[in-house]
Amino acid sequence: MKNSDVIIQTTTKVVFFMIFLFSIHIFFAGHYTPGGGFVGGLLTASAIVLLLLAFDIQTVRKALPFNYTVIIAIGLLLALGTASASILFDVPFFTHAYDDFRLPLFGLTSLHSAMMFDLGVYLVVVGATMTIILSIGSDD
């Protein structure tokens, strides 16, 4: 291991969490400002790609042992299930519900069923992006 590897790997460990936390912020802020599941998912995937650049694929797979195709399937189920759940309540497709809740640490917060749809989009984007990148970058 060269000295430059130590610097890059140490910096990556810090920057990864900064990018990941910002992606979570963008995900939650997406209901009232630009952002949401798609942009948050791209930021999360870019944080994982940063890990792949600083470390090798085996190290990242050991640290993040996710099957990204399963993550895509879960995301699709969440997104389609949330969108079509409105049919059960005899309202138009994609109709979402919301209410205000008092949550610990957050205070009065408006929660939307659209957040579950955004979570599905988030998971699909992370899963698809990482599946593509890992299939391009792996030797298997």
Backbone hydrogen bonds in HBPLUS format (Angstrom, degrees):
<---DONOR---> <-ACCEPTOR-->    atom                        ^
c    i                          cat <-CA-CA->   ^        H-A-AA   ^      H-
h    n   atom  resd res      DA  || num        DHA   H-A  angle D-A-AA Bond
n    s   type  num  typ     dist DA aas  dist angle  dist       angle   num
A0005-ASP N   A0002-LYS O   3.12 MM   3  5.25 127.5  2.41  97.2 110.4     1
A0006-VAL N   A0002-LYS O   3.36 MM   4  6.80 149.6  2.46 144.9 152.0     2
A0007-ILE N   A0003-ASN O   3.20 MM   4  6.54 157.9  2.25 149.3 154.6     3
A0008-ILE N   A0004-SER O   2.96 MM   4  6.16 167.4  1.98 150.1 153.7     4
A0009-GLN N   A0005-ASP O   2.83 MM   4  5.89 164.8  1.85 150.2 155.1     5
A0010-THR N   A0006-VAL O   2.95 MM   4  5.95 158.5  2.00 144.0 150.0     6
A0011-THR N   A0007-ILE O   2.97 MM   4  6.06 164.3  1.99 149.3 154.1     7
A0012-THR N   A0008-ILE O   2.86 MM   4  5.93 153.8  1.93 144.7 152.7     8
A0013-LYS N   A0009-GLN O   3.11 MM   4  6.28 151.0  2.20 141.8 147.9     9
A0014-VAL N   A0011-THR O   3.18 MM   3  5.39 126.4  2.48 100.5 113.2    10
A0015-VAL N   A0011-THR O   2.91 MM   4  6.12 175.1  1.91 161.0 162.5    11
A0016-PHE N   A0012-THR O   2.77 MM   4  5.65 156.9  1.82 149.2 154.6    12
A0018-MET N   A0014-VAL O   3.23 MM   4  6.56 152.1  2.31 145.3 153.6    13
A0019-ILE N   A0015-VAL O   2.90 MM   4  6.14 165.0  1.92 158.9 161.3    14
A0020-PHE N   A0016-PHE O   2.87 MM   4  6.04 163.5  1.89 152.3 157.7    15
A0021-LEU N   A0017-PHE O   2.90 MM   4  5.91 163.7  1.92 144.4 148.8    16
A0022-PHE N   A0018-MET O   3.01 MM   4  6.14 151.2  2.10 141.0 149.3    17
A0023-SER N   A0019-ILE O   2.88 MM   4  6.13 146.3  2.00 145.5 155.0    18
A0024-ILE N   A0020-PHE O   3.07 MM   4  6.42 148.2  2.17 145.1 153.2    19
A0025-HIS N   A0021-LEU O   3.01 MM   4  6.30 154.8  2.07 143.6 150.6    20
A0026-ILE N   A0022-PHE O   2.85 MM   4  6.12 161.2  1.88 151.2 156.0    21
A0027-PHE N   A0023-SER O   2.89 MM   4  6.03 150.7  1.97 140.7 149.1    22
A0028-PHE N   A0024-ILE O   3.05 MM   4  6.34 162.7  2.08 152.6 155.0    23
A0029-ALA N   A0025-HIS O   2.83 MM   4  5.95 150.6  1.92 150.5 159.9    24
A0030-GLY N   A0026-ILE O   3.10 MM   4  5.91 120.3  2.48 137.7 148.4    25
A0036-GLY N   A0026-ILE O   3.15 MM  10  5.97 149.2  2.25 119.2 128.0    26
A0032-TYR N   A0029-ALA O   3.24 MM   3  6.02 150.4  2.33 123.3 128.9    27
A0033-THR N   A0029-ALA O   3.01 MM   4  5.84 151.2  2.10 160.6 168.3    28
A0040-GLY N   A0036-GLY O   2.98 MM   4  5.90 156.2  2.04 148.5 156.2    29
A0041-GLY N   A0037-GLY O   2.88 MM   4  5.78 151.1  1.96 136.8 144.8    30
A0042-LEU N   A0038-PHE O   2.99 MM   4  6.28 153.2  2.07 146.3 153.6    31
A0043-LEU N   A0039-VAL O   2.98 MM   4  6.24 155.9  2.04 148.5 154.9    32
A0044-THR N   A0040-GLY O   2.98 MM   4  6.23 156.9  2.03 147.2 153.5    33
A0045-ALA N   A0041-GLY O   2.93 MM   4  6.12 162.6  1.96 148.8 153.6    34
A0046-SER N   A0042-LEU O   2.88 MM   4  6.08 149.9  1.97 142.8 151.5    35
A0047-ALA N   A0043-LEU O   2.97 MM   4  6.24 144.1  2.10 143.5 152.9    36
A0048-ILE N   A0044-THR O   3.06 MM   4  6.42 152.9  2.14 148.0 155.1    37
A0049-VAL N   A0045-ALA O   2.87 MM   4  6.13 153.1  1.94 147.0 155.1    38
A0050-LEU N   A0046-SER O   2.95 MM   4  6.15 147.0  2.06 138.7 147.2    39
A0051-LEU N   A0047-ALA O   3.18 MM   4  6.57 147.6  2.29 139.0 146.8    40
A0051-LEU N   A0048-ILE O   3.07 MM   3  5.03 116.6  2.49  92.7 108.0    41
A0052-LEU N   A0048-ILE O   2.97 MM   4  6.37 150.1  2.06 144.9 153.6    42
A0053-LEU N   A0049-VAL O   2.91 MM   4  6.24 141.7  2.06 147.3 157.7    43
A0054-ALA N   A0050-LEU O   3.12 MM   4  6.37 148.6  2.23 145.1 152.8    44
A0055-PHE N   A0051-LEU O   2.83 MM   4  5.84 156.6  1.88 154.2 160.7    45
A0060-VAL N   A0056-ASP O   3.19 MM   4  6.52 160.8  2.23 153.6 158.9    46
A0061-ARG N   A0057-ILE O   2.84 MM   4  6.03 158.0  1.89 153.2 160.0    47
A0062-LYS N   A0058-GLN O   2.95 MM   4  6.09 144.8  2.07 140.4 149.7    48
A0063-ALA N   A0059-THR O   3.00 MM   4  6.24 149.9  2.10 142.0 150.2    49
A0064-LEU N   A0060-VAL O   2.75 MM   4  5.84 155.8  1.81 151.6 158.5    50
A0066-PHE N   A0064-LEU O   2.82 MM   2  5.69 139.3  1.99 106.5  94.7    51
A0070-VAL N   A0067-ASN O   3.07 MM   3  5.52 129.5  2.34 108.2 120.5    52
A0071-ILE N   A0067-ASN O   3.19 MM   4  6.59 150.0  2.28 144.4 153.4    53
A0072-ILE N   A0068-TYR O   3.00 MM   4  6.25 147.8  2.11 138.6 146.4    54
A0073-ALA N   A0069-THR O   3.11 MM   4  6.38 157.6  2.16 141.0 146.3    55
A0074-ILE N   A0070-VAL O   2.92 MM   4  6.20 160.9  1.96 153.3 157.9    56
A0075-GLY N   A0071-ILE O   2.95 MM   4  6.09 159.6  1.99 146.0 151.9    57
A0076-LEU N   A0072-ILE O   2.88 MM   4  6.15 157.0  1.93 152.0 158.3    58
A0077-LEU N   A0073-ALA O   2.98 MM   4  6.19 160.3  2.02 148.4 153.7    59
A0078-LEU N   A0074-ILE O   2.93 MM   4  6.18 158.8  1.98 149.7 155.5    60
A0079-ALA N   A0075-GLY O   2.90 MM   4  6.07 171.3  1.90 153.8 156.4    61
A0080-LEU N   A0076-LEU O   2.89 MM   4  5.89 169.2  1.90 152.3 155.6    62
A0081-GLY N   A0077-LEU O   2.79 MM   4  5.54 148.8  1.89 135.7 146.2    63
A0082-THR N   A0078-LEU O   2.88 MM   4  5.87 158.2  1.93 145.6 151.1    64
A0083-ALA N   A0079-ALA O   3.03 MM   4  6.14 160.8  2.07 145.0 150.8    65
A0084-SER N   A0080-LEU O   2.90 MM   4  5.95 158.0  1.95 145.8 151.9    66
A0085-ALA N   A0081-GLY O   2.93 MM   4  5.77 121.7  2.28 134.6 147.1    67
A0094-PHE N   A0083-ALA O   3.31 MM  11  4.63 161.3  2.35 148.1 142.8    68
A0087-ILE N   A0084-SER O   3.05 MM   3  5.61 152.0  2.13 113.3 120.6    69
A0088-LEU N   A0085-ALA O   3.05 MM   3  5.46 135.7  2.25 107.2 117.9    70
A0089-PHE N   A0086-SER O   3.10 MM   3  5.29 138.4  2.28 100.5 111.8    71
A0091-VAL N   A0086-SER O   3.24 MM   5  5.58 166.3  2.26 147.9 149.6    72
A0090-ASP N   A0087-ILE O   3.12 MM   3  5.00 162.7  2.15 106.4 108.5    73
A0095-THR N   A0092-PRO O   3.12 MM   3  5.75 139.7  2.28 143.2 141.1    74
A0113-SER N   A0097-ALA O   2.81 MM  16  5.47 155.7  1.87 165.9 166.8    75
A0099-ASP N   A0111-LEU O   3.11 MM  12  5.74 150.0  2.21 151.4 160.4    76
A0111-LEU N   A0099-ASP O   2.90 MM  12  5.74 158.2  1.94 179.2 171.8    77
A0101-PHE N   A0109-THR O   2.69 MM   8  5.25 168.2  1.71 155.1 157.2    78
A0109-THR N   A0101-PHE O   2.63 MM   8  5.25 172.5  1.63 162.2 164.2    79
A0103-LEU N   A0107-GLY O   2.83 MM   4  5.10 160.6  1.87 143.0 136.6    80
A0106-PHE N   A0103-LEU O   3.26 MM   3  5.38 136.7  2.46 109.9 121.9    81
A0107-GLY N   A0103-LEU O   2.80 MM   4  5.10 144.1  1.93 163.0 155.6    82
A0115-MET N   A0112-HIS O   3.17 MM   3  5.51 156.4  2.23 103.2 109.9    83
A0116-MET N   A0113-SER O   3.11 MM   3  5.56 137.1  2.30 107.5 117.1    84
A0118-ASP N   A0114-ALA O   2.86 MM   4  6.19 159.4  1.90 150.7 156.2    85
A0119-LEU N   A0115-MET O   2.82 MM   4  6.05 145.6  1.94 140.8 150.7    86
A0120-GLY N   A0116-MET O   3.02 MM   4  6.29 149.5  2.12 139.4 146.9    87
A0121-VAL N   A0117-PHE O   2.97 MM   4  6.37 156.0  2.03 150.1 156.7    88
A0122-TYR N   A0118-ASP O   2.79 MM   4  5.98 159.8  1.83 149.0 155.1    89
A0123-LEU N   A0119-LEU O   2.94 MM   4  6.17 162.3  1.97 149.8 153.3    90
A0124-VAL N   A0120-GLY O   2.96 MM   4  6.17 157.6  2.01 148.5 155.0    91
A0125-VAL N   A0121-VAL O   2.89 MM   4  6.08 163.6  1.92 155.3 159.6    92
A0126-VAL N   A0122-TYR O   2.98 MM   4  6.20 168.1  1.99 153.6 157.0    93
A0127-GLY N   A0123-LEU O   2.88 MM   4  5.88 165.6  1.90 146.5 151.4    94
A0128-ALA N   A0124-VAL O   2.83 MM   4  5.85 166.6  1.85 149.6 153.9    95
A0129-THR N   A0125-VAL O   2.95 MM   4  5.86 163.3  1.98 145.2 150.7    96
A0130-MET N   A0126-VAL O   2.96 MM   4  6.00 165.4  1.98 149.6 154.2    97
A0131-THR N   A0127-GLY O   2.92 MM   4  5.95 150.8  2.00 142.3 151.0    98
A0132-ILE N   A0128-ALA O   3.01 MM   4  6.18 162.6  2.05 149.9 153.8    99
A0133-ILE N   A0129-THR O   2.97 MM   4  6.18 167.4  1.99 150.3 154.2   100
A0134-LEU N   A0130-MET O   2.85 MM   4  5.83 163.8  1.87 146.4 151.5   101
A0135-SER N   A0131-THR O   2.97 MM   4  5.99 148.2  2.08 139.7 148.4   102
A0136-ILE N   A0132-ILE O   3.04 MM   4  6.24 146.4  2.16 145.9 154.5   103
A0137-GLY N   A0133-ILE O   2.90 MM   4  6.03 156.3  1.96 147.1 154.1   104
A0138-SER N   A0134-LEU O   2.94 MM   4  5.64 135.1  2.15 140.6 147.0   105
